[in-house]
Amino acid sequence: MDFSLCERIIENISQVIVGKRQAIELLLVALLADGHALIEDVPGLGKTLMAKSLAKTIGGTFKRVQFTPDLLPADITGFNVYNQQAGRFTYQPGPVMTNILLADEINRTIPRTQSSLLESMEERQVTVDGQTYLLPHPFFLMATQNPIELEGTFPLPEAHLDRFLLQLRLGYPEKEEEISMLERFREKDPLGSLKAVASPEQITELQGARKKIRISLPVREYIADIVRATRKHKALRFGASPRGSLGLMRTGQALAALQGRDFVLPDDIKRLVVSVLAHRLILTDEERLRGATPVHLLEEILAQIPVPAPTD
């Protein structure tokens, strides 16, 4: 499989999104690894625009749901409506029936509604009144959280956070990037003229080809050492689960594919550790009061574990 298509996807999205290549790469890594992404950042940084740009670039469908306290599970999964002419109930699909779903401010809705996404995220299906419906493929969930407004929110349970393959932040643009953005959006929105450079079928093929990227025994041992170190760290109540190990392997394969390699390097894993593991860790109360963060602890762990020699 020719992974050069990945670079064309990144370049196409970059026609709209200015100066966020690393974030775009991470989103594509999550997509190729057949996972989901959680974006935690302040409003106005282009999260919705990035999701729309990704959907247009891969020729897929896009739906956005603004999560609010009164949102119900059926508002996401869909519901059955009685058809008088046919004399039976018919399924009315919800916004989850799409290729790219943006769950905006997912922590503003009640846990019952949050949990309605779990089946979609894991099994790629929804069940309504005992009937199961398969989601389109690929299905990619981008969820956002606003870290500065905590009043009236419902934090995602740890089990739900663990279902997100990676977490990322966009951050503010540099001065030059902001000037370039002002020029780019001065007369028109570049999203309107963005063309697809791929198809959902090609993304599915890339996801299949990603699984064939080689990952040597030393790199697999490196992943295991990192994850096991989080479980033994005194500052952590709970470390990463085996899902975190699998996440590092899958994202490592995807990143190698993006860079045109058919094998995973230890540096691929090092680059991805914070994005894949930080949201899965739970600090002890003492460490949280001291101001420690999962990112600092992961950096400490990485500094202590020997990096295996590169090998294909």
Secondary structure, DSSP 8 states (H G I E B T S, - for coil): --THHHHHHHHHHTTTS-S-HHHHHHHHHHHHTT--EEEE--TTSSHHHHHHHHHHHTT--EEEEE--TT--THHHHEEEEEETTTTEEEEEE-TTSSSEEEEETGGGS-HHHHHTTHHHHHHSEEEETTEEEE--SS-EEEEEE-TT--TT-----HHHHTTSSEEE------HHHHHHHHHHTSSS-GGGG---SS-HHHHHHHHHHHTTSB--HHHHHHHHHHHHHHHH-TTEEE---HHHHHHHHHHHHHHHHHTT-SB--HHHHHHHHHHHHGGG-EE-HHHHHTT--HHHHHHHHHHHS-------
